[in-house]
Amino acid sequence: MQYDFGADWAAAKRVTVAADVLGSQYLNTPIYLPTNSAPISVATSATATPTSQELKSSTVENSTYTISNLSAGVKIDPVRNLVLSGNVLVQLIDNGLHARPTPLVGISYKF
């Protein structure tokens, strides 16, 4: 399931502010979970005493999870046909792979 909702607001005669929440919910989807194996004995050299170490591994399990992002930005029309825009995308829920806030800047000219 995907959902999106947002709003635009004319803050001034030549300034528009926008915000959107973008989300997806995944039902009964395979995910990878980190696990540790039973300790094993490892010798680092022929004469060294073996040490006990755990190996990192992962398992697959079905789960339901949600990803939500916020997009907020502004558009400015400083002169007649020039439009400047700025936007940032921020992840709201700390699920899975994610990035730091991602900015976007644009310049447009209307013909």
C-alpha positions in Angstrom: 0.0 0.0 0.0 1.3 3.4 -0.9 0.0 6.7 0.5 0.7 10.4 -0.2 -0.8 13.5 1.2 0.4 17.1 1.1 -0.4 20.7 0.9 0.7 23.8 -1.0 0.4 27.3 0.4 0.9 30.7 -1.3 2.9 32.4 1.4 3.3 35.6 -0.5 2.6 36.9 -4.0 5.7 35.2 -5.5 6.5 32.5 -2.9 4.9 29.0 -2.6 5.6 26.6 0.2 4.8 22.8 -0.2 5.0 19.8 2.1 4.2 16.2 1.4 4.2 12.9 3.4 5.1 9.9 1.2 4.7 6.4 2.6 4.6 2.7 1.7 3.5 -0.2 3.8 4.8 -3.7 2.9 2.7 -6.7 4.2 4.2 -10.1 4.8 7.5 -9.2 3.1 10.8 -11.0 3.5 13.4 -9.2 5.6 16.9 -10.0 6.6 17.7 -10.2 10.3 21.2 -10.4 11.8 22.0 -13.5 13.9 25.0 -14.9 15.7 26.1 -18.5 15.3 27.2 -20.8 18.2 30.8 -20.0 19.3 33.5 -21.8 17.4 37.2 -22.3 18.3 39.7 -20.5 16.1 43.5 -20.7 16.2 45.3 -17.7 14.8 48.6 -19.6 14.4 49.9 -23.1 14.7 51.2 -22.5 18.3 48.5 -20.2 19.6 45.8 -21.3 21.9 42.4 -21.5 20.2 40.0 -18.7 21.0 36.2 -18.7 20.9 34.5 -16.5 18.3 30.9 -16.0 17.1 30.3 -15.7 13.4 27.9 -13.1 12.1 25.1 -14.4 9.9 21.6 -13.5 8.8 18.2 -15.2 8.5 15.2 -14.4 6.3 11.8 -13.8 8.0 8.5 -12.4 6.8 7.4 -9.2 8.4 5.2 -6.1 7.9 6.9 -2.7 7.9 6.3 0.9 6.9 8.5 3.5 5.3 7.6 7.2 5.6 9.3 10.3 4.1 8.6 14.0 4.4 9.3 16.3 1.5 9.2 20.1 2.1 10.1 22.9 -0.2 9.7 26.4 -1.5 9.4 28.0 -4.9 10.2 31.7 -5.5 9.5 33.8 -8.5 12.0 36.7 -8.1 11.6 38.1 -11.6 9.0 37.7 -14.3 10.0 34.4 -15.9 12.6 33.0 -13.5 11.6 30.4 -10.9 13.9 29.2 -8.1 13.0 26.1 -6.1 14.5 24.2 -3.1 13.3 21.0 -1.6 14.5 18.5 1.0 13.5 14.8 1.5 13.8 13.4 5.1 13.0 9.9 6.2 10.6 9.9 9.2 10.9 6.2 10.3 14.2 4.5 10.9 13.5 1.3 8.9 15.9 -0.4 6.6 18.3 1.4 4.3 18.0 5.2 4.4 19.9 8.3 3.6 20.6 11.5 5.3 18.3 14.4 4.4 18.5 14.9 0.6 18.4 18.4 -0.8 17.3 19.5 -4.2 17.8 22.9 -5.8 16.4 24.0 -9.1 16.3 27.0 -11.5 13.7 27.3 -14.2 12.9 29.8 -16.9 9.4 30.1 -18.4 9.1 30.9 -22.1 
